[in-house]
Amino acid sequence: MIAIGVSEKEFWTLNPRKVKVIADGYRLKRQVNDEEMWMLGGYVFDAVSLAVSNAFRKKSQKAQMYFDVVKEPMTKQIEKNLSEEDKKQKTELLFKNLEIMAANYRLSQGK
């Protein structure tokens, strides 16, 4: 918990639901950061590749003035490669988790 910004004192005063929300928020922040780093790496790779190819081109060849922008981060590419069965299982798991969360909420509210 210290790694995600929750102090030890604060940790002992939080209930499990709040800890889960904080952890989920941290996970989402890491995913966004991962996607940003993926895009940055793609831009750097393309820029260096373009510079090197232009440096070693023959005099008769025309220099390239642009590079292809990385289309999407790795997490999106991985999701595209999932089979339909995997996507269906992922969706079912999401709905089951939502049902569990709703049941826990109703229990916590005394309904």
KOLBAKOL-53918 format. One record per residue: x, z, y of N, C-alpha, C, O, CB in turn; residue number from 0. Coordinates in Angstrom, 2 decimals, always signed. Last residue first. Glycine has a CB too. Layout:
<pts>
      n_x      n_z      n_y     ca_x     ca_z     ca_y      c_x      c_z      c_y      o_x      o_z      o_y     cb_x     cb_z     cb_y  num
        X        Z        Y        X        Z        Y        X        Z        Y        X        Z        Y        X        Z        Y  NUM
...
</pts>
This chain:
<pts>
      n_x      n_z      n_y     ca_x     ca_z     ca_y      c_x      c_z      c_y      o_x      o_z      o_y     cb_x     cb_z     cb_y  num
   -29.93    +3.06    -3.60   -31.12    +2.22    -3.83   -31.28    +1.89    -5.28   -32.23    +1.19    -5.65   -31.06    +0.94    -3.02  110
   -27.70    +4.35    -2.59   -28.76    +5.13    -3.22   -30.04    +4.35    -3.45   -31.12    +4.94    -3.50   -29.06    +6.31    -2.40  109
   -25.54    +3.01    -1.75   -26.57    +3.24    -0.74   -27.75    +4.04    -1.28   -28.67    +4.38    -0.55   -27.07    +1.92    -0.19  108
   -24.11    +2.66    -4.04   -23.53    +3.50    -3.00   -24.54    +3.85    -1.92   -24.40    +4.87    -1.24   -22.33    +2.81    -2.39  107
   -25.77    +0.88    -5.44   -25.53    +2.24    -5.96   -25.00    +3.17    -4.87   -25.41    +4.33    -4.78   -24.55    +2.20    -7.13  106
   -25.52    -1.38    -3.83   -26.83    -0.75    -3.99   -26.68    +0.68    -4.50   -27.39    +1.58    -4.05   -27.72    -1.57    -4.95  105
   -22.78    -1.87    -4.22   -23.29    -1.55    -2.89   -24.63    -0.85    -2.98   -24.88    +0.15    -2.29   -23.40    -2.82    -2.04  104
   -22.68    -2.45    -6.93   -21.95    -1.29    -6.42   -22.45    -0.88    -5.04   -22.52    +0.31    -4.73   -20.46    -1.59    -6.38  103
   -24.21    -4.83    -6.88   -24.68    -3.66    -7.63   -23.99    -2.39    -7.16   -24.63    -1.35    -7.00   -24.44    -3.85    -9.13  102
   -22.52    -6.45    -5.34   -23.87    -6.15    -4.87   -24.43    -4.92    -5.58   -25.05    -4.06    -4.95   -24.81    -7.35    -5.08  101
   -20.25    -6.57    -7.00   -20.14    -5.99    -5.66   -21.52    -5.60    -5.12   -21.67    -4.54    -4.50   -19.45    -6.96    -4.71  100
   -21.39    -7.89    -9.18   -20.85    -6.54    -9.35   -20.75    -5.84    -8.00   -21.10    -4.67    -7.87   -19.47    -6.58   -10.04   99
   -21.96   -10.35    -7.98   -23.04    -9.53    -8.55   -22.60    -8.08    -8.72   -23.36    -7.16    -8.44   -23.50   -10.11    -9.90   98
   -19.37   -11.20    -7.35   -20.33   -10.95    -6.27   -21.50   -10.10    -6.75   -21.97    -9.23    -6.02   -20.84   -12.28    -5.70   97
   -18.33   -11.51    -9.92   -17.74   -10.52    -9.03   -18.68   -10.19    -7.87   -18.79    -9.03    -7.46   -16.39   -11.02    -8.48   96
   -19.97   -13.62   -10.76   -20.01   -12.33   -11.47   -19.43   -11.22   -10.59   -19.99   -10.12   -10.53   -19.25   -12.42   -12.80   95
   -19.14   -15.63    -8.98   -20.51   -15.14    -8.93   -20.66   -13.80    -9.64   -21.39   -12.93    -9.18   -21.46   -16.15    -9.54   94
   -16.42   -15.93    -9.81   -16.75   -15.56    -8.44   -18.16   -14.97    -8.35   -18.35   -13.93    -7.72   -16.62   -16.77    -7.51   93
   -16.79   -16.79   -12.44   -16.12   -15.52   -12.19   -16.42   -15.02   -10.77   -16.64   -13.83   -10.57   -14.60   -15.67   -12.39   92
   -17.98   -19.28   -11.95   -18.72   -18.25   -12.66   -18.12   -16.87   -12.42   -18.84   -15.89   -12.23   -18.76   -18.55   -14.16   91
   -15.81   -20.58   -10.68   -17.06   -20.37    -9.96   -17.88   -19.27   -10.61   -18.42   -18.41    -9.92   -17.87   -21.67    -9.89   90
   -13.96   -20.63   -12.79   -13.60   -19.98   -11.54   -14.86   -19.65   -10.72   -14.96   -18.57   -10.14   -12.65   -20.87   -10.72   89
   -15.34   -22.20   -14.65   -15.00   -20.81   -14.97   -14.68   -20.02   -13.70   -15.08   -18.86   -13.57   -13.82   -20.76   -15.95   88
   -15.39   -24.64   -13.24   -16.65   -23.97   -13.61   -16.40   -22.50   -13.92   -17.17   -21.64   -13.49   -17.30   -24.67   -14.84   87
   -12.68   -25.21   -13.08   -13.44   -25.02   -11.85   -14.74   -24.27   -12.13   -15.15   -23.39   -11.37   -13.73   -26.37   -11.17   86
   -12.14   -25.53   -15.82   -11.47   -24.46   -15.06   -12.22   -24.16   -13.77   -12.37   -22.99   -13.39   -10.02   -24.86   -14.74   85
   -13.72   -27.79   -16.31   -14.00   -26.53   -17.02   -13.36   -25.35   -16.29   -13.98   -24.29   -16.16   -13.47   -26.60   -18.48   84
   -12.48   -29.72   -14.78   -13.85   -29.32   -14.44   -14.21   -28.00   -15.10   -14.92   -27.18   -14.52   -14.84   -30.42   -14.86   83
    -9.05   -28.71   -14.13   -10.08   -29.47   -14.84   -11.45   -28.96   -14.42   -11.57   -27.92   -13.79    -9.90   -29.35   -16.38   82
    -7.01   -28.87   -11.23    -7.79   -28.08   -12.17    -8.82   -28.97   -12.86    -9.39   -29.87   -12.25    -8.48   -26.91   -11.45   81
    -5.80   -30.34    -9.28    -5.38   -30.61   -10.65    -6.14   -29.79   -11.69    -5.93   -29.97   -12.89    -3.91   -30.36   -10.79   80
    -6.74   -29.29    -6.92    -7.17   -30.63    -7.30    -6.87   -30.93    -8.76    -7.61   -31.67    -9.41    -6.50   -31.67    -6.42   79
    -5.34   -26.88    -6.81    -6.78   -26.85    -7.06    -7.31   -28.22    -7.47    -8.24   -28.30    -8.28    -7.52   -26.35    -5.83   78
    -2.82   -27.86    -6.14    -3.01   -27.21    -7.44    -4.49   -27.19    -7.79    -4.86   -27.45    -8.94    -2.44   -25.77    -7.43   77
    -3.28   -28.76    -3.57    -2.90   -29.72    -4.59    -3.10   -29.14    -5.99    -3.52   -29.85    -6.90    -1.44   -30.16    -4.41   76
    -3.79   -26.35    -2.27    -4.86   -27.35    -2.36    -4.54   -28.38    -3.44    -5.44   -28.83    -4.15    -5.08   -28.05    -0.99   75
    -1.28   -25.15    -2.45    -2.44   -24.50    -3.06    -3.61   -25.47    -3.21    -4.34   -25.40    -4.20    -2.88   -23.28    -2.23   74
    +0.43   -26.86    -0.98    +0.52   -26.81    -2.43    -0.72   -26.18    -3.07    -1.16   -26.63    -4.13    +1.76   -26.04    -2.84   73
    -1.34   -28.51    +1.76    -0.45   -27.52    +1.16    -0.54   -27.49    -0.36    -1.48   -28.04    -0.95    -0.76   -26.14    +1.71   72
    -1.40   -32.05    +2.51    -2.04   -30.77    +2.26    -1.08   -29.80    +1.60    -0.12   -30.21    +0.95    -3.28   -30.97    +1.40   71
    +0.27   -34.14    +3.54    -1.19   -34.20    +3.62    -1.86   -32.84    +3.46    -2.80   -32.53    +4.19    -1.70   -35.13    +2.57   70
    +2.92   -34.36    +5.69    +2.47   -33.77    +4.44    +0.95   -33.62    +4.52    +0.43   -33.04    +5.47    +3.17   -32.38    +4.17   69
    +3.24   -37.48    +7.31    +2.95   -36.06    +7.42    +2.48   -35.55    +6.06    +1.73   -36.24    +5.36    +1.87   -35.78    +8.52   68
    +5.83   -39.77    +7.10    +4.50   -39.40    +6.63    +4.33   -37.89    +6.72    +5.19   -37.13    +6.27    +4.26   -39.89    +5.17   67
    +7.60   -40.50   +10.15    +7.55   -40.11    +8.74    +6.14   -39.73    +8.38    +5.33   -39.40    +9.25    +8.52   -38.95    +8.45   66
    +9.11   -42.94   +12.35    +8.13   -41.92   +12.02    +8.28   -41.54   +10.55    +9.00   -42.19    +9.80    +6.69   -42.40   +12.32   65
   +10.82   -45.01   +12.67   +10.59   -44.16   +13.83    +9.62   -43.02   +13.54    +9.35   -42.21   +14.42   +10.07   -44.99   +14.97   64
   +13.50   -46.55   +10.95   +12.16   -45.97   +10.91   +12.01   -45.02   +12.09   +12.94   -44.31   +12.46   +11.92   -45.22    +9.56   63
   +15.28   -49.47   +11.95   +15.21   -48.02   +11.80   +13.75   -47.57   +11.75   +12.89   -48.14   +12.42   +15.96   -47.31   +12.94   62
   +15.74   -52.44   +10.10   +15.09   -51.77   +11.24   +14.99   -50.27   +10.95   +14.66   -49.86    +9.84   +13.66   -52.37   +11.50   61
   +18.88   -53.78    +9.03   +17.59   -53.14    +8.76   +17.05   -52.44   +10.00   +17.81   -51.92   +10.82   +17.72   -52.15    +7.60   60
   +21.38   -54.61    +9.73   +20.32   -55.61    +9.79   +18.93   -55.01    +9.56   +17.91   -55.64    +9.85   +20.58   -56.71    +8.77   59
   +23.00   -52.42    +9.26   +22.80   -52.86   +10.65   +21.64   -53.83   +10.77   +20.98   -53.88   +11.81   +24.07   -53.51   +11.19   58
   +21.52   -50.23    +6.84   +22.39   -51.36    +7.21   +22.05   -51.79    +8.62   +20.95   -51.55    +9.12   +22.23   -52.55    +6.21   57
   +21.35   -46.67    +7.02   +20.74   -48.00    +6.94   +21.76   -49.06    +7.31   +22.73   -48.80    +8.02   +19.50   -48.10    +7.85   56
   +22.13   -44.05    +7.25   +22.80   -44.88    +6.25   +22.19   -46.27    +6.11   +22.50   -46.98    +5.16   +22.77   -44.18    +4.92   55
   +20.52   -42.98    +9.23   +21.98   -42.90    +9.41   +22.70   -43.85    +8.45   +23.76   -44.39    +8.79   +22.47   -41.46    +9.20   54
   +17.97   -43.27    +8.19   +18.35   -44.08    +9.36   +19.86   -44.08    +9.56   +20.43   -45.07   +10.02   +17.65   -43.55   +10.62   53
   +18.11   -41.42    +6.13   +17.91   -42.83    +5.79   +18.27   -43.73    +6.97   +18.80   -44.83    +6.78   +16.46   -43.09    +5.36   52
   +18.48   -39.06    +7.65   +19.52   -39.50    +6.72   +19.35   -40.97    +6.38   +20.34   -41.71    +6.35   +19.50   -38.66    +5.43   51
   +16.05   -38.97    +9.07   +17.33   -39.01    +9.78   +18.44   -39.53    +8.88   +19.26   -40.35    +9.31   +17.69   -37.62   +10.32   50
   +14.18   -38.83    +6.97   +14.15   -39.94    +7.91   +15.48   -40.08    +8.63   +15.99   -41.19    +8.79   +13.02   -39.75    +8.93   49
   +14.91   -36.39    +5.80   +14.96   -37.63    +5.02   +15.00   -38.85    +5.93   +15.75   -39.80    +5.68   +13.76   -37.73    +4.06   48
   +14.35   -34.67    +7.92   +15.74   -34.81    +7.46   +15.89   -36.09    +6.66   +16.88   -36.81    +6.81   +16.16   -33.58    +6.60   47
   +11.55   -35.02    +8.07   +12.39   -35.31    +9.23   +13.85   -35.51    +8.81   +14.51   -36.43    +9.30   +12.30   -34.18   +10.26   46
   +10.68   -34.20    +5.52   +10.45   -35.57    +5.97   +11.36   -35.94    +7.14   +11.88   -37.06    +7.19    +9.00   -35.76    +6.36   45
   +11.53   -31.49    +5.57   +12.01   -32.42    +4.54   +11.86   -33.87    +4.99   +12.80   -34.66    +4.88   +11.25   -32.20    +3.22   44
   +10.01   -30.54    +7.74   +11.48   -30.51    +7.79   +12.07   -31.50    +6.78   +12.99   -32.25    +7.11   +12.02   -29.08    +7.50   43
    +7.40   -30.91    +6.76    +7.84   -31.57    +7.99    +9.36   -31.63    +8.06    +9.93   -32.67    +8.40    +7.28   -30.82    +9.22   42
    +7.46   -29.26    +4.48    +7.21   -30.70    +4.36    +7.67   -31.47    +5.57    +8.26   -32.54    +5.46    +5.74   -30.95    +4.13   41
    +7.84   -26.77    +5.64    +8.85   -27.31    +4.73    +8.70   -28.81    +4.55    +9.69   -29.54    +4.49    +8.77   -26.63    +3.38   40
    +5.41   -26.56    +7.02    +6.68   -26.58    +7.75    +7.79   -27.18    +6.90    +8.58   -28.00    +7.37    +7.06   -25.17    +8.21   39
    +3.61   -26.46    +4.85    +3.53   -27.55    +5.82    +4.85   -27.67    +6.58    +5.35   -28.78    +6.78    +2.36   -27.33    +6.79   38
    +4.47   -24.07    +3.66    +4.47   -25.31    +2.89    +4.47   -26.51    +3.85    +5.23   -27.46    +3.67    +3.25   -25.37    +1.93   37
    +3.96   -22.24    +5.67    +5.35   -22.47    +5.28    +5.47   -23.77    +4.48    +6.46   -24.49    +4.61    +5.88   -21.28    +4.45   36
    +1.16   -22.37    +5.68    +1.91   -22.74    +6.87    +3.37   -23.05    +6.53    +3.94   -24.01    +7.05    +1.84   -21.63    +7.91   35
    +0.61   -21.43    +3.10    +0.23   -22.79    +3.46    +0.98   -23.27    +4.70    +1.40   -24.43    +4.77    -1.27   -22.88    +3.70   34
    +1.57   -18.81    +3.36    +2.15   -19.71    +2.36    +1.84   -21.16    +2.70    +2.71   -22.03    +2.60    +1.63   -19.36    +0.95   33
    -0.18   -17.81    +5.30    +1.25   -17.91    +5.60    +1.94   -18.87    +4.63    +2.80   -19.65    +5.04    +1.91   -16.52    +5.53   32
    -2.54   -17.87    +3.80    -2.44   -18.67    +5.02    -0.98   -18.87    +5.39    -0.57   -19.98    +5.75    -3.20   -17.99    +6.19   31
    -1.80   -16.01    +1.82    -2.13   -17.38    +1.44    -2.03   -18.31    +2.65    -1.49   -19.41    +2.54    -3.55   -17.45    +0.84   30
    -1.45   -13.68    +3.31    -0.30   -14.26    +2.60    -0.57   -15.71    +2.21    +0.33   -16.55    +2.28    +0.02   -13.43    +1.34   29
    -4.08   -13.28    +4.16    -3.02   -13.50    +5.16    -1.80   -14.14    +4.50    -1.19   -15.04    +5.08    -2.63   -12.17    +5.84   28
    -5.27   -12.78    +1.70    -5.66   -13.96    +2.46    -4.62   -14.30    +3.51    -4.30   -15.48    +3.73    -7.02   -13.73    +3.12   27
    -4.00   -10.35    +1.07    -3.84   -11.50    +0.18    -4.19   -12.79    +0.91    -3.49   -13.79    +0.76    -4.72   -11.34    -1.07   26
    -4.98    -8.76    +3.15    -3.54    -9.02    +3.06    -3.28   -10.24    +2.18    -2.43   -11.07    +2.51    -2.81    -7.78    +2.49   25
    -7.68    -8.73    +2.46    -7.26    -9.29    +3.74    -5.78    -9.64    +3.74    -5.37   -10.67    +4.27    -7.56    -8.31    +4.86   24
    -7.52    -7.39    +0.02    -8.01    -8.77    +0.05    -7.61    -9.46    +1.35    -7.24   -10.63    +1.35    -9.55    -8.81    -0.11   23
    -6.61    -4.88    +0.91    -5.78    -5.68    +0.00    -6.21    -7.14    +0.00    -5.37    -8.03    -0.02    -5.84    -5.11    -1.42   22
    -8.81    -4.09    +2.46    -7.49    -4.23    +3.09    -6.59    -5.11    +2.23    -5.89    -5.99    +2.74    -6.83    -2.84    +3.31   21
   -10.76    -4.01    +0.46   -10.93    -4.91    +1.60    -9.59    -5.15    +2.29    -9.27    -6.28    +2.67   -11.95    -4.34    +2.61   20
    -9.70    -2.01    -1.20    -9.87    -3.37    -1.72   -10.01    -4.37    -0.58    -9.44    -5.46    -0.64   -11.11    -3.44    -2.64   19
    -9.84    +0.17    +0.52    -8.53    -0.26    +0.02    -8.61    -1.70    -0.48    -7.72    -2.50    -0.23    -8.03    +0.68    -1.11   18
   -12.59    +0.37    +0.77   -11.79    +0.03    +1.95   -10.40    -0.44    +1.55    -9.84    -1.35    +2.17   -11.68    +1.24    +2.89   17
   -13.26    +1.10    -1.87   -13.79    -0.14    -1.27   -12.97    -0.57    -0.07   -12.68    -1.76    +0.09   -15.24    +0.05    -0.86   16
   -11.97    +3.59    -2.29   -11.51    +2.38    -3.00   -12.03    +1.07    -2.41   -11.34    +0.05    -2.45   -11.93    +2.46    -4.43   15
   -11.40    +5.19    +0.94   -12.10    +5.07    -0.34   -11.70    +3.75    -0.99   -11.16    +2.87    -0.32   -13.65    +5.16    -0.15   14
    -8.62    +6.90    +2.49    -9.47    +5.72    +2.30   -10.21    +5.80    +0.97    -9.72    +6.38    +0.00    -8.62    +4.43    +2.36   13
    -6.85    +8.97    +2.56    -8.15    +9.19    +3.19    -9.10    +8.01    +3.00   -10.29    +8.12    +3.32    -7.97    +9.46    +4.67   12
    -4.53    +8.09    +1.40    -5.24    +9.18    +0.72    -6.59    +9.47    +1.35    -7.41   +10.16    +0.74    -4.39   +10.43    +0.73   11
    -3.67    +6.17    +3.28    -4.05    +5.77    +1.93    -4.90    +6.85    +1.26    -5.89    +6.53    +0.60    -2.81    +5.48    +1.09   10
    -2.85    +7.64    +5.50    -4.07    +6.84    +5.59    -4.58    +6.46    +4.20    -5.79    +6.43    +3.97    -3.80    +5.58    +6.43    9
    -0.48    +8.68    +4.46    -1.55    +9.58    +4.91    -2.88    +8.84    +4.95    -3.91    +9.35    +4.49    -1.22   +10.17    +6.30    8
    +0.98    +6.34    +4.00    +0.64    +7.22    +2.88    -0.51    +8.15    +3.25    -1.41    +8.38    +2.44    +1.88    +8.05    +2.44    7
    -0.35    +3.44    +5.76    +0.54    +4.60    +5.62    +0.08    +5.48    +4.45    -1.05    +5.37    +3.98    +0.59    +5.42    +6.93    6
    -0.48    +0.08    +5.17    -1.27    +1.31    +5.11    -0.32    +2.48    +4.88    +0.43    +2.48    +3.90    -2.35    +1.24    +3.97    5
    +0.81    -2.38    +5.02    +0.60    -1.77    +6.33    -0.25    -0.52    +6.33    -0.70    -0.09    +7.40    +0.00    -2.74    +7.22    4
    +1.52    -3.42    +2.65    +0.46    -4.13    +3.37    +0.06    -3.41    +4.65    -0.92    -3.79    +5.29    -0.75    -4.30    +2.48    3
    +3.46    -1.69    +1.70    +3.84    -3.07    +1.95    +2.78    -3.83    +2.74    +3.10    -4.80    +3.43    +4.11    -3.79    +0.65    2
    +2.02    +0.60    +1.17    +2.91    +0.61    +2.33    +3.30    -0.82    +2.70    +3.45    -1.13    +3.89    +4.16    +1.46    +2.04    1
    +0.81    +0.00    -1.19    +0.00    +0.00    +0.00    +0.86    +0.00    +1.26    +0.47    -0.54    +2.29    -0.93    +1.20    -0.01    0
</pts>
